[in-house]
Amino acid sequence: MRLLQSMVVALTLLVPAQALAVQPDEVLSDPVLEVRARGLSKELRCMVCQNQSIDDSDAPLAKDLRILVRERLTQGDSDNQVIDFLVARYGDFVLLRPRLTMYTVLLWGMPPALVLGGLVALIRIARRRKAVGAVNPGKPEGGQLTPAEEARLASLLKSGET
Amino acid sequence: MIAELGHYALVLALVLALVQVCVPFYGARRNDLALMGVAGPTAIAQFFFVAFAFVALVACYVQSDFSVTNVYENSHSAKPLIYKISGVWGNHEGSMILWVLILSVFGALVALFGDNLPARLKANVLAVQSLIAFAFYLFILVSSNPFLRMPVAPLEGRDLNPILQDPGLAIHPPLLYVGYVGLSISFSFAIAALIDGRIDAAWARWVRPWTLLAWMFLTLGIAMGSFWAYYTLGWGGWWFWDPVENASFMPWLACTALLHSAVVMEKRNALKIWTILLAILAFSLSLVGTFLVRSGVLTSVHTFASDPARGAFILGILVLFIGGSLALFALRAPLLKQGGLFAPVSREGALVFNNLLVVCACGAVFFGTLYPLALEAVTGEKISVGPPFFNLTFGPLFLSLLLVVPFGPLMAWKRGDLLGVAQRLMGAAAIAVIGIAAAYAAEGGGPVLVPFAIGLAVFVIAGALTDLVERTALLKVPVRTALARARGLPRSTWGTAFAHIGLGVTLLGIIGETQLGAERIAELKPGQTISIRRWDLNFESVSERQGPNYKEFAAQFTVRRHQNGEVIGTMEPSKKTFPSRGTGTTESALMTRGVGQLYLALGDPNADGSIPVRLYYKPLVLLIWLGAVVMVIGGGLSLSDRRLRVGAPKRARRQEKGGGALQPAE
């Protein structure tokens, strides 16, 4: 995500400065701060809207928050300080990317757990099938020959050669 | 009178549905062909009654009969005819009628084209299908009846939400519903197989066309909804990870997984239990989607009305069908015999890997969507799960899936040769590297990740083409021979290639839109000019217009090439206000340049006469939806494969005895 962020920053830096505003009157004169403000805006929820970030929303509250973010940044806050300030004020609800807390461990843990669980299950199933093939010497399973059959095949091939 | 007839037709459909649940099911237990035969005619009759109810409701809307509550609340006499008709499903009650209409269409289609199904399977499938229909008819009649009258008929209606007064409404919900509801067929087949405790490769062949059809419509419906959001919301967003979008995306993912696992089941008689489970999950996710959207637990543009009674009813349906089907699955699945074995590195293995990643991606979307609801219900803690979460979890899963997509179709069945396949993909990889280098050069040393993402998209496309080139031996034999071989290829091979190419094309569009675009936001007065990339836009004038049920404020811009000042067209963004609702919409202006677009939207005019405008250049953006169309073409090609056509397998077998097929059967 760091990489993605720096990528966005680098991309937007290529663009002339006067464009970097959601509303023309909100622009910060410092383009570096403005890029940080835009990045932060995309991570913050407009709390009166239907699932929109304050960067996307036209609602008055979103505008207030955008201006607030810019005020904090010009006062020298780091990105994390701005986020802490907003969370203290509005609660975790304002964050579109939930923080890792005891409430969200399950949320963040679930996708990797699913992948790992799936992989483990697949490996176990594959192993069990091999084992089933090995303990049933009488019955051929799929394309695998049992050891007894292998031996018989070898002897048949030998007798064919002579 | 028409409304009452429609209401009555719906009641009759309900009764018929009950008959269709009980009689064929009992007949299947008794092995009584006459009783089982009842299912076909009742399914077709159900379709006629529901169609009648639907037409009756449309008639009420067209006549602007405001004595019907539903029409009063959602229509207006001055509304254009197309929006009067599409407005029928622009509200909760009407959209449920559309839902059951499509459900009954599918039921009737199975009855009509299911002659080649074993009698017991057909009877069970139609009984299950009818049970779903019964639950939804009951839901409509008890809590969402669109035919109820007003105590006193008002003179004028309250009009439809302006955002919904768009051609998108005429197309998007019906497409999506065909997809959602189409999955009910695979579900019914899965339940019927579980009831019988019997399932074989033929089952997969019967289910596959229905699943494919549902998948095509879901793909189109989602793409259409995304395009609608793109042009209507004023800043060109096309995907928001909104819970309602996720509600349509999860069934799509499950359906994609189901299509791939059904292939394994059909060819190799393996993955039976898994395929059945996916069929159940895909439709369950459709139901969850319906619950999320219709119950009002979410706030979203799609939630027309929130009513706790409705929510409780749908939740009941949800518990009954999902819980019931999973319980039946747990009971019966162990009885199903496993089929053919395969090595981990094989076509089957590749398809299993696809299933793993797609299902996990679907799971990530599922948890992200429902976790805030569950957390709030359990602890009272309110959190938001937004795009950054989904980009972080879904993104890596899907990108790694794309990396292995080209390998799948090149793998041999049973036991594959990974190294060999990698060698055959060297050409595609080389093209991808050229793509990376070209993108890097064009970007002028910008961020590194973007060229690599472009390289991945190129690899997916080139990899899919590799399969076609190899099978037609395009580079080894004369072109004419290659063309003849191309004609001889099974349609499903073409389908696979197209669907995978479509994925790559969509990825290109997503990269272009999110990473390579430009944005200008400014306040302009007439006469001023704004520039973006290679274009200058001159703000000429403003004008006002009166529409049938709205007022429109428009601004005219002339677009010139930056280099030589040549005029290449005009753009006219506008804002509409609808007095009947006191709200408005922003109509952005779009100009297509190649596969990119210029996107221009207006803000509210300032006191000094200037207007805030947002101007975007979105390169490659059209590829997002073109890719979806290519995927759907792939689905269509696969659907037209002769082994899937009704009755075709028999004829094909007869032909094969005569002359040898040019290509080995896929």
Interface residues (C-beta under 8 A of the other chain):
Chain A: M1 L3 L4 S6 M7 A10 L11 L14 V15 Q18 A19 A21 V22 Q23 P24 D25 K42 E43 R45 Q50 N51 Q52 S53 D56 D58 G91 D92 F93 V94 L95 L96 R97 P98 Y103 T104 L106 L107 M110 P111 L114 V115 G118 L119 L122 A126 R129 G133 E141 G142 G143 Q144
Chain B: G234 W235 G237 F240 D242 P243 T299 S300 V301 G340 L341 F342 P344 V352 L356 L357 V359 C360 G363 A364 F367 G368 Y371 L375 T379 E381 K382 I383 S384 V385 G386 P387 P388 F389 N391 L392 T393 L397 K414 R415 G446 P447 L449 V450 Q515 L516 A518 E519 R520 I521 A522 E523 G603 P612
